[in-house]
Amino acid sequence: MSVAHTVESVQMWLQSCKRDEELTLRVMVATRAYELAQRIESQLHLSLNGSTVASMLDESLRLDFGSRVTRDIYQRCLNTLLMTRWYA
């Protein structure tokens, strides 16, 4: 996703949630999340298309931890957060 699309997406999300947060910080988080998603997709040799993502969610659209893919991605995200200054 381009920088312009990332900024636009974050702005739309902030407006839809009626949140007034610092745009720069939210774009930084979105960019890091995107980079992490690309890295995980490559490491797991996944194609995170619609059917793969749908298989990771339950009927309430919450993460389904019965799914091996969900657990693996969640663990990789958790490991990254623990090893990174994600809060800065």
The 8 nearest C-alpha neighbors of each residue, nearest first, counted from 0:
[[1, 4, 5, 2, 33, 3, 30, 34],
 [0, 2, 4, 3, 5, 6, 30, 7],
 [3, 1, 5, 4, 6, 0, 30, 7],
 [2, 4, 6, 1, 5, 7, 0, 8],
 [5, 3, 7, 1, 2, 6, 8, 0],
 [4, 6, 2, 8, 3, 7, 9, 1],
 [5, 7, 9, 3, 4, 8, 26, 10],
 [6, 8, 4, 10, 5, 9, 3, 11],
 [9, 7, 11, 5, 10, 6, 4, 12],
 [8, 10, 12, 6, 11, 7, 13, 5],
 [11, 9, 7, 13, 8, 12, 6, 14],
 [10, 12, 14, 8, 9, 13, 15, 7],
 [13, 11, 9, 15, 14, 10, 8, 16],
 [12, 14, 18, 10, 16, 11, 15, 17],
 [15, 13, 17, 11, 12, 16, 10, 18],
 [14, 16, 12, 17, 13, 11, 18, 10],
 [15, 17, 13, 18, 14, 12, 11, 19],
 [18, 16, 14, 15, 13, 19, 12, 20],
 [19, 17, 13, 16, 20, 14, 15, 12],
 [18, 20, 17, 13, 21, 14, 22, 16],
 [21, 19, 18, 22, 13, 25, 24, 23],
 [20, 22, 23, 24, 25, 19, 26, 18],
 [21, 23, 25, 24, 20, 26, 10, 9],
 [24, 22, 26, 25, 21, 27, 6, 28],
 [23, 25, 27, 26, 22, 21, 28, 20],
 [24, 26, 28, 22, 27, 23, 29, 21],
 [27, 25, 29, 23, 28, 24, 6, 30],
 [26, 28, 24, 30, 25, 29, 23, 31],
 [29, 27, 25, 31, 26, 30, 32, 24],
 [30, 28, 26, 32, 27, 31, 33, 25],
 [31, 29, 33, 27, 32, 28, 26, 34],
 [32, 30, 34, 28, 33, 29, 35, 27],
 [33, 31, 29, 35, 30, 34, 36, 28],
 [32, 34, 36, 30, 35, 31, 29, 37],
 [35, 33, 31, 37, 36, 32, 30, 38],
 [34, 36, 38, 32, 37, 33, 39, 31],
 [37, 35, 33, 39, 38, 34, 40, 32],
 [36, 38, 40, 34, 35, 39, 41, 33],
 [39, 37, 35, 41, 36, 40, 42, 34],
 [40, 38, 42, 36, 41, 37, 43, 35],
 [39, 41, 45, 37, 43, 38, 42, 44],
 [40, 42, 44, 38, 39, 43, 37, 45],
 [43, 41, 39, 44, 40, 38, 45, 37],
 [42, 44, 45, 40, 41, 39, 38, 72],
 [45, 43, 41, 42, 40, 46, 39, 47],
 [46, 44, 40, 43, 47, 41, 42, 39],
 [45, 47, 48, 40, 44, 51, 41, 43],
 [48, 46, 51, 45, 52, 49, 40, 50],
 [47, 49, 51, 46, 50, 52, 53, 45],
 [48, 50, 52, 51, 53, 47, 54, 46],
 [49, 51, 53, 52, 48, 54, 47, 55],
 [52, 50, 54, 48, 53, 49, 47, 55],
 [51, 53, 55, 49, 54, 50, 47, 48],
 [52, 54, 50, 55, 51, 56, 49, 57],
 [55, 53, 51, 52, 56, 50, 66, 57],
 [54, 56, 52, 53, 69, 63, 62, 66],
 [57, 55, 62, 63, 60, 61, 53, 54],
 [56, 58, 63, 60, 59, 61, 62, 55],
 [57, 59, 60, 56, 61, 63, 53, 62],
 [60, 58, 57, 61, 56, 62, 63, 53],
 [61, 59, 56, 57, 58, 62, 53, 63],
 [62, 60, 56, 59, 57, 63, 58, 55],
 [61, 63, 56, 55, 64, 57, 60, 69],
 [64, 62, 56, 57, 65, 55, 66, 61],
 [63, 65, 66, 70, 69, 62, 67, 55],
 [64, 66, 63, 67, 70, 69, 55, 62],
 [67, 65, 64, 69, 68, 63, 55, 70],
 [66, 68, 70, 69, 71, 65, 64, 55],
 [69, 67, 71, 66, 70, 72, 55, 73],
 [70, 68, 66, 72, 55, 67, 71, 64],
 [71, 69, 73, 67, 68, 72, 64, 74],
 [70, 72, 68, 74, 73, 69, 67, 75],
 [73, 71, 75, 69, 74, 70, 68, 76],
 [72, 74, 70, 76, 71, 75, 69, 77],
 [75, 73, 77, 71, 76, 72, 70, 78],
 [76, 74, 78, 72, 77, 73, 79, 71],
 [77, 75, 79, 73, 74, 78, 72, 80],
 [76, 78, 74, 80, 79, 75, 73, 81],
 [79, 77, 75, 81, 76, 80, 74, 82],
 [80, 78, 76, 82, 77, 81, 83, 75],
 [81, 79, 77, 83, 82, 78, 85, 76],
 [80, 82, 78, 79, 83, 77, 84, 85],
 [83, 81, 79, 80, 78, 84, 85, 77],
 [84, 82, 80, 85, 81, 79, 86, 78],
 [83, 85, 86, 87, 82, 80, 81, 79],
 [86, 84, 83, 87, 80, 81, 28, 82],
 [85, 87, 84, 83, 80, 28, 24, 81],
 [86, 85, 84, 24, 83, 28, 27, 80]]
